[in-house]
C-alpha cells in the first residue's frame, strides 16, 4: 500500500521529464536546483523508511500520510509544468485630473468633463529569449507622467513552471538577479500581457537593464529581454 504514493511520484515526475525536458536540465544546471531536488528525494526516503515506521504503526495511516505528501509535491512541482495561465491586463493610464465631471454653472449649462487619461510613454523594447526554456514576446519599459516606471510583458508566452518571479537587473542579457537585481513581483501568468511597477528610486532610463523571469525555487533563469 505504501508503494502507491511512490508510484504516483514516479509517474508524475516521469511525465514532467517527458513533457518538459528543460525542467530536467534545470536540475543539473546549478547547485541550488540540484540540492533542492536532492533534498526533496532524501526527505521523502527518510519520511518513508525511518520516521513514519517509528511513529505510525498502522500501515494504512502511513500510506495516507505518504499519499498526502506525494500529492502536495505533485501540485507544487509537477502540475505547474502542465498548466498555462493566461493573464491579459490593460495598459495602466494616469487620469489627467481627479474627480467626476463638475456641475454646470449659469453661463455654461454643460458639465465640464475631464480630458482623456494621459498615456504612459514607452521608451525601450526588447524581445524575450529563453534561458534554456522556450519564450517569446516583448518586454517594454514605460514611464508615467509623474516620473515613475513600470514594465510591460506584452504578448509573451514562456514555458510554465513553479515559483516564477520578475526582476529588473542592471546590464544587458543578465541570466540571474545577482546582488543588484530589483524585485518587481511574482509572475501572474506565463502567457498574456501584464504590467509590473518598478519600485520608486529605480531609474530604468539610466543605463541598460534586463527584464528577467526567474525561478526562485530552483534558482534558474527562465527568460529574459534587454529593452533598448
DRENPA-3360 file (N, C-alpha, C; in nm, 2 decimals, always signed):
BEGIN
1 = XXXXXXXX = +0.08/-0.12/+0.00/+0.00/+0.00/+0.00/+0.09/+0.13/+0.00 ~ +0.20/+0.12/+0.07/+0.29/+0.24/+0.08/+0.36/+0.26/-0.05 ~ +0.35/+0.16/-0.14/+0.42/+0.18/-0.27/+0.33/+0.27/-0.37 ~ +0.20/+0.29/-0.33/+0.12/+0.37/-0.42/+0.17/+0.51/-0.43 ~ +0.20/+0.58/-0.32/+0.25/+0.72/-0.33/+0.38/+0.72/-0.40 ~ +0.46/+0.62/-0.38/+0.59/+0.62/-0.46/+0.57/+0.61/-0.61 ~ +0.47/+0.52/-0.65/+0.44/+0.51/-0.79/+0.38/+0.64/-0.84 ~ +0.30/+0.70/-0.76/+0.24/+0.83/-0.81/+0.35/+0.93/-0.84;
9 = XXXXXXXX = +0.45/+0.95/-0.74/+0.56/+1.04/-0.77/+0.64/+1.00/-0.89 ~ +0.67/+0.87/-0.90/+0.75/+0.83/-1.02/+0.68/+0.86/-1.15 ~ +0.55/+0.83/-1.16/+0.48/+0.86/-1.28/+0.47/+1.01/-1.31 ~ +0.44/+1.09/-1.20/+0.43/+1.23/-1.22/+0.56/+1.30/-1.26 ~ +0.67/+1.26/-1.20/+0.80/+1.32/-1.24/+0.85/+1.27/-1.38 ~ +0.81/+1.15/-1.41/+0.85/+1.10/-1.54/+0.77/+1.17/-1.65 ~ +0.64/+1.20/-1.62/+0.56/+1.27/-1.72/+0.62/+1.41/-1.73 ~ +0.66/+1.47/-1.62/+0.72/+1.61/-1.63/+0.84/+1.61/-1.71;
17 = XXXXXXXX = +0.93/+1.51/-1.70/+1.05/+1.50/-1.77/+1.02/+1.48/-1.92 ~ +0.92/+1.40/-1.96/+0.89/+1.38/-2.10/+0.83/+1.51/-2.16 ~ +0.74/+1.57/-2.08/+0.67/+1.69/-2.14/+0.76/+1.81/-2.14 ~ +0.85/+1.82/-2.05/+0.94/+1.94/-2.04/+1.08/+1.90/-2.01 ~ +1.16/+1.86/-2.11/+1.29/+1.82/-2.08/+1.38/+1.93/-2.02 ~ +1.34/+2.05/-2.05/+1.42/+2.16/-1.99/+1.41/+2.16/-1.84 ~ +1.30/+2.11/-1.78/+1.29/+2.10/-1.64/+1.39/+2.01/-1.58 ~ +1.42/+1.90/-1.65/+1.52/+1.80/-1.61/+1.66/+1.87/-1.62;
25 = XXXXXXXX = +1.68/+1.94/-1.73/+1.81/+2.01/-1.74/+1.84/+2.11/-1.63 ~ +1.73/+2.17/-1.58/+1.74/+2.27/-1.47/+1.80/+2.20/-1.35 ~ +1.77/+2.08/-1.32/+1.82/+2.01/-1.20/+1.97/+2.01/-1.20 ~ +2.03/+1.99/-1.32/+2.17/+1.98/-1.33/+2.24/+2.11/-1.37 ~ +2.17/+2.22/-1.38/+2.23/+2.34/-1.44/+2.28/+2.43/-1.33 ~ +2.25/+2.40/-1.20/+2.30/+2.49/-1.09/+2.30/+2.41/-0.96 ~ +2.38/+2.46/-0.87/+2.39/+2.40/-0.74/+2.26/+2.40/-0.66 ~ +2.19/+2.51/-0.66/+2.07/+2.51/-0.58/+1.96/+2.42/-0.64;
33 = XXXXXXXX = +1.95/+2.41/-0.77/+1.85/+2.32/-0.83/+1.88/+2.18/-0.79 ~ +2.01/+2.14/-0.80/+2.05/+2.01/-0.77/+2.02/+1.98/-0.62 ~ +2.06/+2.07/-0.53/+2.05/+2.05/-0.39/+1.90/+2.04/-0.35 ~ +1.82/+2.13/-0.41/+1.67/+2.12/-0.37/+1.62/+1.99/-0.41 ~ +1.65/+1.94/-0.53/+1.60/+1.81/-0.58/+1.65/+1.70/-0.49 ~ +1.78/+1.70/-0.46/+1.84/+1.60/-0.37/+1.77/+1.60/-0.23 ~ +1.75/+1.72/-0.18/+1.68/+1.73/-0.05/+1.54/+1.68/-0.05 ~ +1.47/+1.71/-0.16/+1.33/+1.65/-0.16/+1.33/+1.50/-0.17;
41 = XXXXXXXX = +1.42/+1.44/-0.25/+1.43/+1.30/-0.26/+1.48/+1.24/-0.12 ~ +1.58/+1.30/-0.06/+1.63/+1.25/+0.07/+1.52/+1.26/+0.18 ~ +1.45/+1.37/+0.18/+1.34/+1.39/+0.28/+1.23/+1.29/+0.26 ~ +1.20/+1.26/+0.14/+1.09/+1.16/+0.11/+1.14/+1.02/+0.17 ~ +1.26/+0.98/+0.14/+1.31/+0.85/+0.18/+1.32/+0.84/+0.33 ~ +1.36/+0.95/+0.40/+1.37/+0.95/+0.54/+1.23/+0.94/+0.60 ~ +1.13/+1.01/+0.55/+1.00/+1.01/+0.60/+0.94/+0.87/+0.58 ~ +0.96/+0.81/+0.46/+0.90/+0.68/+0.43/+0.97/+0.57/+0.51;
49 = XXXXXXXX = +1.10/+0.56/+0.51/+1.17/+0.45/+0.57/+1.21/+0.46/+0.71 ~ +1.21/+0.58/+0.77/+1.27/+0.60/+0.90/+1.16/+0.66/+1.00 ~ +1.11/+0.77/+0.96/+1.02/+0.85/+1.05/+0.89/+0.78/+1.07 ~ +0.82/+0.76/+0.96/+0.68/+0.70/+0.98/+0.68/+0.56/+1.04 ~ +0.77/+0.47/+1.00/+0.76/+0.34/+1.07/+0.78/+0.34/+1.22 ~ +0.85/+0.45/+1.27/+0.87/+0.46/+1.41/+0.76/+0.53/+1.48 ~ +0.69/+0.62/+1.41/+0.58/+0.69/+1.47/+0.44/+0.64/+1.45 ~ +0.42/+0.57/+1.34/+0.28/+0.53/+1.30/+0.29/+0.38/+1.27;
57 = XXXXXXXX = +0.21/+0.31/+1.36/+0.21/+0.16/+1.35/+0.12/+0.11/+1.23 ~ +0.01/+0.18/+1.21/-0.09/+0.14/+1.11/-0.04/+0.16/+0.97 ~ -0.04/+0.06/+0.89/+0.01/+0.07/+0.75/-0.07/+0.16/+0.67 ~ -0.21/+0.16/+0.69/-0.29/+0.24/+0.61/-0.27/+0.39/+0.64 ~ -0.25/+0.42/+0.77/-0.22/+0.56/+0.81/-0.09/+0.61/+0.75 ~ +0.01/+0.52/+0.75/+0.14/+0.56/+0.69/+0.12/+0.59/+0.54 ~ +0.04/+0.50/+0.48/+0.02/+0.52/+0.33/-0.06/+0.65/+0.31 ~ -0.16/+0.68/+0.39/-0.23/+0.80/+0.38/-0.15/+0.93/+0.39;
65 = XXXXXXXX = -0.06/+0.93/+0.49/+0.03/+1.04/+0.51/+0.13/+1.05/+0.39 ~ +0.18/+0.94/+0.34/+0.27/+0.95/+0.23/+0.20/+1.00/+0.10 ~ +0.07/+0.95/+0.09/-0.01/+1.00/-0.03/-0.03/+1.15/-0.02 ~ -0.06/+1.20/+0.10/-0.08/+1.34/+0.11/+0.04/+1.42/+0.08 ~ +0.16/+1.37/+0.12/+0.29/+1.44/+0.09/+0.31/+1.43/-0.06 ~ +0.29/+1.32/-0.12/+0.31/+1.30/-0.26/+0.22/+1.39/-0.34 ~ +0.10/+1.41/-0.30/+0.01/+1.50/-0.38/+0.05/+1.64/-0.36 ~ +0.10/+1.68/-0.24/+0.15/+1.82/-0.23/+0.27/+1.84/-0.32;
73 = XXXXXXXX = +0.36/+1.75/-0.33/+0.47/+1.76/-0.42/+0.43/+1.77/-0.56 ~ +0.33/+1.69/-0.60/+0.29/+1.69/-0.74/+0.22/+1.83/-0.77 ~ +0.14/+1.88/-0.68/+0.07/+2.01/-0.70/+0.17/+2.12/-0.71 ~ +0.28/+2.12/-0.62/+0.37/+2.23/-0.61/+0.48/+2.23/-0.72 ~ +0.52/+2.11/-0.76/+0.64/+2.10/-0.85/+0.61/+2.04/-0.99 ~ +0.50/+1.96/-1.00/+0.48/+1.90/-1.13/+0.36/+1.96/-1.21 ~ +0.25/+1.98/-1.14/+0.13/+2.04/-1.21/+0.16/+2.17/-1.28 ~ +0.24/+2.27/-1.21/+0.26/+2.39/-1.28/+0.33/+2.38/-1.42;
81 = XXXXXXXX = +0.40/+2.26/-1.44/+0.47/+2.24/-1.57/+0.36/+2.22/-1.68 ~ +0.24/+2.17/-1.65/+0.15/+2.14/-1.75/+0.03/+2.24/-1.76 ~ +0.03/+2.34/-1.67/-0.08/+2.43/-1.67/-0.04/+2.57/-1.72 ~ -0.09/+2.62/-1.83/-0.07/+2.75/-1.88/-0.17/+2.85/-1.81 ~ -0.12/+2.96/-1.76/-0.20/+3.06/-1.70/-0.19/+3.19/-1.78 ~ -0.30/+3.23/-1.85/-0.30/+3.35/-1.93/-0.36/+3.46/-1.86 ~ -0.29/+3.57/-1.85/-0.34/+3.69/-1.78/-0.32/+3.81/-1.88 ~ -0.43/+3.88/-1.91/-0.42/+3.99/-2.00/-0.47/+4.12/-1.93;
89 = XXXXXXXX = -0.38/+4.21/-1.91/-0.42/+4.34/-1.84/-0.42/+4.45/-1.93 ~ -0.50/+4.55/-1.90/-0.50/+4.68/-1.98/-0.38/+4.76/-1.94 ~ -0.33/+4.84/-2.03/-0.22/+4.93/-2.01/-0.26/+5.03/-1.90 ~ -0.18/+5.04/-1.80/-0.21/+5.14/-1.69/-0.21/+5.29/-1.75 ~ -0.31/+5.36/-1.72/-0.31/+5.50/-1.76/-0.34/+5.59/-1.64 ~ -0.28/+5.71/-1.65/-0.29/+5.81/-1.54/-0.41/+5.90/-1.57 ~ -0.50/+5.92/-1.48/-0.60/+6.02/-1.50/-0.54/+6.16/-1.51 ~ -0.60/+6.24/-1.60/-0.55/+6.38/-1.62/-0.58/+6.47/-1.51;
97 = XXXXXXXX = -0.70/+6.44/-1.44/-0.74/+6.52/-1.32/-0.83/+6.43/-1.24 ~ -0.83/+6.46/-1.11/-0.91/+6.38/-1.02/-1.06/+6.42/-1.02 ~ -1.14/+6.33/-0.97/-1.28/+6.37/-0.95/-1.37/+6.34/-1.07 ~ -1.50/+6.36/-1.05/-1.60/+6.34/-1.15/-1.62/+6.47/-1.23 ~ -1.70/+6.46/-1.34/-1.74/+6.58/-1.41/-1.80/+6.69/-1.32 ~ -1.76/+6.81/-1.33/-1.82/+6.92/-1.25/-1.96/+6.96/-1.29 ~ -2.03/+7.01/-1.20/-2.17/+7.05/-1.23/-2.17/+7.18/-1.32 ~ -2.27/+7.19/-1.40/-2.28/+7.31/-1.49/-2.30/+7.44/-1.41;
105 = XXXXXXXX = -2.24/+7.55/-1.46/-2.27/+7.68/-1.40/-2.37/+7.76/-1.48 ~ -2.40/+7.88/-1.43/-2.51/+7.96/-1.50/-2.47/+7.99/-1.64 ~ -2.35/+8.02/-1.67/-2.31/+8.06/-1.80/-2.29/+7.94/-1.90 ~ -2.25/+7.83/-1.84/-2.22/+7.71/-1.93/-2.31/+7.60/-1.87 ~ -2.42/+7.57/-1.94/-2.51/+7.46/-1.89/-2.46/+7.32/-1.90 ~ -2.35/+7.30/-1.98/-2.29/+7.17/-2.00/-2.19/+7.14/-1.89 ~ -2.20/+7.02/-1.83/-2.10/+6.98/-1.73/-1.96/+6.97/-1.79 ~ -1.86/+7.02/-1.71/-1.72/+7.00/-1.76/-1.68/+6.86/-1.74;
113 = XXXXXXXX = -1.62/+6.80/-1.85/-1.58/+6.66/-1.85/-1.42/+6.66/-1.85 ~ -1.37/+6.57/-1.76/-1.22/+6.56/-1.76/-1.17/+6.51/-1.90 ~ -1.05/+6.56/-1.94/-0.99/+6.51/-2.06/-0.96/+6.36/-2.05 ~ -0.92/+6.30/-2.16/-0.88/+6.16/-2.16/-0.76/+6.14/-2.08 ~ -0.75/+6.01/-2.02/-0.63/+5.98/-1.94/-0.50/+6.00/-2.02 ~ -0.40/+6.03/-1.94/-0.27/+6.06/-2.00/-0.20/+5.92/-2.03 ~ -0.15/+5.90/-2.15/-0.08/+5.77/-2.18/+0.06/+5.77/-2.12 ~ +0.10/+5.66/-2.07/+0.24/+5.64/-2.03/+0.33/+5.64/-2.16;
121 = XXXXXXXX = +0.45/+5.67/-2.15/+0.54/+5.67/-2.27/+0.63/+5.54/-2.27 ~ +0.62/+5.46/-2.37/+0.71/+5.35/-2.39/+0.85/+5.40/-2.45 ~ +0.96/+5.38/-2.38/+1.08/+5.43/-2.42/+1.19/+5.32/-2.46 ~ +1.16/+5.20/-2.43/+1.25/+5.09/-2.47/+1.18/+4.96/-2.48 ~ +1.22/+4.88/-2.58/+1.15/+4.75/-2.61/+1.26/+4.65/-2.64 ~ +1.23/+4.52/-2.59/+1.32/+4.41/-2.62/+1.25/+4.28/-2.63 ~ +1.29/+4.19/-2.72/+1.23/+4.06/-2.74/+1.28/+3.96/-2.63 ~ +1.19/+3.89/-2.58/+1.22/+3.78/-2.48/+1.30/+3.67/-2.55;
129 = XXXXXXXX = +1.40/+3.62/-2.48/+1.47/+3.50/-2.53/+1.46/+3.40/-2.41 ~ +1.45/+3.27/-2.44/+1.45/+3.17/-2.34/+1.59/+3.14/-2.29 ~ +1.60/+3.12/-2.16/+1.73/+3.07/-2.09/+1.72/+2.92/-2.07 ~ +1.75/+2.85/-2.18/+1.73/+2.70/-2.18/+1.58/+2.67/-2.17 ~ +1.49/+2.76/-2.20/+1.35/+2.74/-2.20/+1.29/+2.81/-2.32 ~ +1.17/+2.77/-2.36/+1.10/+2.84/-2.47/+1.04/+2.97/-2.42 ~ +1.06/+3.07/-2.50/+1.00/+3.20/-2.46/+0.98/+3.29/-2.59 ~ +0.88/+3.37/-2.59/+0.86/+3.47/-2.69/+0.78/+3.59/-2.64;
137 = XXXXXXXX = +0.78/+3.70/-2.71/+0.71/+3.81/-2.66/+0.80/+3.93/-2.64 ~ +0.75/+4.04/-2.59/+0.84/+4.16/-2.57/+0.83/+4.21/-2.42 ~ +0.94/+4.27/-2.38/+0.94/+4.34/-2.26/+0.95/+4.49/-2.29 ~ +0.86/+4.57/-2.24/+0.86/+4.72/-2.27/+0.87/+4.80/-2.14 ~ +0.96/+4.90/-2.14/+0.98/+4.99/-2.03/+0.89/+5.11/-2.05 ~ +0.81/+5.15/-1.95/+0.72/+5.27/-1.96/+0.76/+5.37/-1.85 ~ +0.73/+5.49/-1.89/+0.74/+5.60/-1.79/+0.61/+5.67/-1.78 ~ +0.56/+5.69/-1.66/+0.44/+5.77/-1.63/+0.47/+5.92/-1.63;
145 = XXXXXXXX = +0.36/+6.00/-1.64/+0.38/+6.14/-1.63/+0.44/+6.19/-1.50 ~ +0.42/+6.11/-1.39/+0.48/+6.15/-1.27/+0.63/+6.11/-1.25 ~ +0.68/+6.05/-1.35/+0.82/+6.00/-1.35/+0.85/+5.86/-1.30 ~ +0.74/+5.79/-1.26/+0.76/+5.65/-1.21/+0.76/+5.56/-1.34 ~ +0.81/+5.44/-1.31/+0.83/+5.35/-1.42/+0.75/+5.22/-1.40 ~ +0.71/+5.15/-1.51/+0.66/+5.01/-1.50/+0.71/+4.93/-1.62 ~ +0.70/+4.80/-1.60/+0.75/+4.71/-1.71/+0.63/+4.64/-1.76 ~ +0.62/+4.63/-1.90/+0.52/+4.55/-1.96/+0.57/+4.42/-2.02;
153 = XXXXXXXX = +0.51/+4.31/-1.99/+0.54/+4.18/-2.05/+0.43/+4.16/-2.15 ~ +0.46/+4.19/-2.28/+0.35/+4.20/-2.38/+0.35/+4.09/-2.48 ~ +0.23/+4.03/-2.50/+0.21/+3.92/-2.59/+0.32/+3.81/-2.57 ~ +0.34/+3.78/-2.45/+0.45/+3.69/-2.42/+0.40/+3.55/-2.39 ~ +0.48/+3.45/-2.40/+0.45/+3.31/-2.38/+0.58/+3.24/-2.34 ~ +0.58/+3.19/-2.22/+0.70/+3.12/-2.17/+0.66/+2.98/-2.12 ~ +0.75/+2.89/-2.11/+0.72/+2.76/-2.05/+0.66/+2.77/-1.91 ~ +0.55/+2.71/-1.88/+0.50/+2.72/-1.74/+0.59/+2.64/-1.64;
161 = XXXXXXXX = +0.58/+2.68/-1.52/+0.66/+2.62/-1.41/+0.64/+2.68/-1.28 ~ +0.70/+2.63/-1.17/+0.67/+2.67/-1.04/+0.75/+2.80/-1.00 ~ +0.70/+2.88/-0.91/+0.77/+2.98/-0.84/+0.84/+3.08/-0.93 ~ +0.78/+3.14/-1.03/+0.84/+3.23/-1.12/+0.82/+3.37/-1.06 ~ +0.92/+3.46/-1.08/+0.92/+3.59/-1.03/+0.99/+3.69/-1.14 ~ +0.95/+3.81/-1.13/+1.00/+3.91/-1.23/+1.10/+4.01/-1.16 ~ +1.21/+4.03/-1.23/+1.31/+4.13/-1.18/+1.35/+4.22/-1.29 ~ +1.41/+4.33/-1.26/+1.49/+4.41/-1.35/+1.63/+4.41/-1.29;
169 = XXXXXXXX = +1.73/+4.39/-1.38/+1.87/+4.37/-1.34/+1.95/+4.47/-1.42 ~ +2.04/+4.54/-1.36/+2.13/+4.63/-1.44/+2.22/+4.55/-1.53 ~ +2.23/+4.60/-1.66/+2.32/+4.53/-1.75/+2.23/+4.46/-1.86 ~ +2.30/+4.42/-1.96/+2.24/+4.35/-2.08/+2.24/+4.20/-2.07 ~ +2.13/+4.14/-2.11/+2.13/+3.99/-2.12/+2.17/+3.92/-1.99 ~ +2.12/+3.97/-1.88/+2.15/+3.91/-1.75/+2.07/+3.78/-1.72 ~ +2.13/+3.68/-1.67/+2.06/+3.55/-1.65/+2.02/+3.52/-1.51 ~ +2.06/+3.61/-1.42/+2.02/+3.59/-1.28/+2.01/+3.72/-1.21;
177 = XXXXXXXX = +1.94/+3.73/-1.10/+1.92/+3.86/-1.03/+2.05/+3.92/-0.97 ~ +2.14/+3.83/-0.92/+2.26/+3.88/-0.85/+2.22/+3.96/-0.73 ~ +2.32/+4.04/-0.69/+2.30/+4.12/-0.57/+2.23/+4.25/-0.60 ~ +2.23/+4.29/-0.72/+2.17/+4.42/-0.75/+2.04/+4.42/-0.84 ~ +1.99/+4.30/-0.85/+1.86/+4.29/-0.92/+1.75/+4.35/-0.84 ~ +1.65/+4.41/-0.90/+1.54/+4.48/-0.83/+1.42/+4.39/-0.85 ~ +1.36/+4.35/-0.74/+1.24/+4.26/-0.75/+1.12/+4.34/-0.78 ~ +1.04/+4.29/-0.87/+0.91/+4.35/-0.91/+0.79/+4.28/-0.84;
185 = XXXXXXXX = +0.77/+4.15/-0.88/+0.66/+4.08/-0.82/+0.66/+3.93/-0.87 ~ +0.58/+3.85/-0.81/+0.56/+3.71/-0.86/+0.49/+3.72/-1.00 ~ +0.54/+3.64/-1.09/+0.47/+3.64/-1.22/+0.33/+3.59/-1.21 ~ +0.24/+3.67/-1.27/+0.10/+3.64/-1.26/+0.05/+3.53/-1.36 ~ +0.12/+3.52/-1.46/+0.08/+3.42/-1.56/+0.19/+3.40/-1.66 ~ +0.20/+3.28/-1.72/+0.31/+3.26/-1.81/+0.28/+3.30/-1.96 ~ +0.15/+3.34/-1.97/+0.11/+3.39/-2.11/+0.03/+3.52/-2.09 ~ +0.03/+3.60/-2.20/-0.06/+3.72/-2.20/+0.02/+3.85/-2.20;
193 = XXXXXXXX = -0.04/+3.95/-2.14/+0.02/+4.08/-2.13/-0.01/+4.13/-1.99 ~ +0.10/+4.16/-1.92/+0.10/+4.20/-1.78/+0.19/+4.32/-1.76 ~ +0.16/+4.39/-1.65/+0.24/+4.51/-1.62/+0.28/+4.51/-1.47 ~ +0.41/+4.55/-1.45/+0.47/+4.54/-1.31/+0.53/+4.67/-1.28 ~ +0.50/+4.73/-1.17/+0.55/+4.85/-1.12/+0.70/+4.83/-1.08 ~ +0.78/+4.93/-1.12/+0.92/+4.94/-1.08/+0.93/+5.02/-0.95 ~ +0.99/+4.97/-0.84/+1.00/+5.04/-0.72/+1.05/+5.19/-0.73 ~ +0.99/+5.28/-0.66/+1.04/+5.42/-0.66/+1.19/+5.42/-0.62;
201 = XXXXXXXX = +1.26/+5.50/-0.70/+1.41/+5.51/-0.67/+1.49/+5.43/-0.77 ~ +1.43/+5.34/-0.85/+1.50/+5.26/-0.95/+1.47/+5.33/-1.09 ~ +1.58/+5.39/-1.14/+1.57/+5.46/-1.27/+1.61/+5.37/-1.39 ~ +1.51/+5.31/-1.45/+1.54/+5.22/-1.56/+1.57/+5.29/-1.69 ~ +1.56/+5.43/-1.69/+1.61/+5.51/-1.80/+1.76/+5.52/-1.80 ~ +1.82/+5.51/-1.68/+1.96/+5.52/-1.67/+2.03/+5.39/-1.70 ~ +2.11/+5.39/-1.81/+2.18/+5.27/-1.84/+2.10/+5.16/-1.91 ~ +2.15/+5.04/-1.91/+2.08/+4.93/-1.98/+2.03/+4.83/-1.87;
209 = XXXXXXXX = +1.91/+4.78/-1.89/+1.85/+4.69/-1.79/+1.80/+4.57/-1.86 ~ +1.81/+4.45/-1.79/+1.75/+4.33/-1.83/+1.62/+4.30/-1.75 ~ +1.51/+4.26/-1.82/+1.39/+4.22/-1.76/+1.40/+4.06/-1.75 ~ +1.40/+4.01/-1.63/+1.43/+3.87/-1.61/+1.31/+3.80/-1.54 ~ +1.28/+3.68/-1.60/+1.18/+3.59/-1.53/+1.27/+3.48/-1.47 ~ +1.26/+3.47/-1.34/+1.35/+3.38/-1.26/+1.27/+3.28/-1.18 ~ +1.31/+3.15/-1.18/+1.25/+3.05/-1.09/+1.32/+3.05/-0.96 ~ +1.26/+3.10/-0.86/+1.33/+3.12/-0.73/+1.35/+2.99/-0.66;
217 = XXXXXXXX = +1.26/+2.89/-0.67/+1.27/+2.77/-0.60/+1.40/+2.69/-0.64 ~ +1.43/+2.69/-0.77/+1.54/+2.62/-0.82/+1.66/+2.71/-0.87 ~ +1.64/+2.84/-0.85/+1.75/+2.94/-0.88/+1.80/+2.92/-1.02 ~ +1.70/+2.93/-1.12/+1.74/+2.92/-1.26/+1.66/+3.03/-1.34 ~ +1.73/+3.08/-1.44/+1.66/+3.18/-1.52/+1.57/+3.11/-1.62 ~ +1.46/+3.17/-1.65/+1.36/+3.11/-1.74/+1.36/+3.19/-1.87 ~ +1.36/+3.32/-1.87/+1.36/+3.40/-1.99/+1.40/+3.54/-1.95 ~ +1.46/+3.61/-2.05/+1.50/+3.75/-2.03/+1.49/+3.83/-2.16;
225 = XXXX = +1.49/+3.96/-2.14/+1.49/+4.06/-2.25/+1.56/+4.18/-2.21 ~ +1.63/+4.24/-2.31/+1.70/+4.37/-2.28/+1.64/+4.48/-2.36 ~ +1.55/+4.55/-2.31/+1.49/+4.66/-2.38/+1.59/+4.77/-2.42 ~ +1.58/+4.82/-2.54/+1.67/+4.93/-2.59/+1.59/+5.03/-2.67;
% end
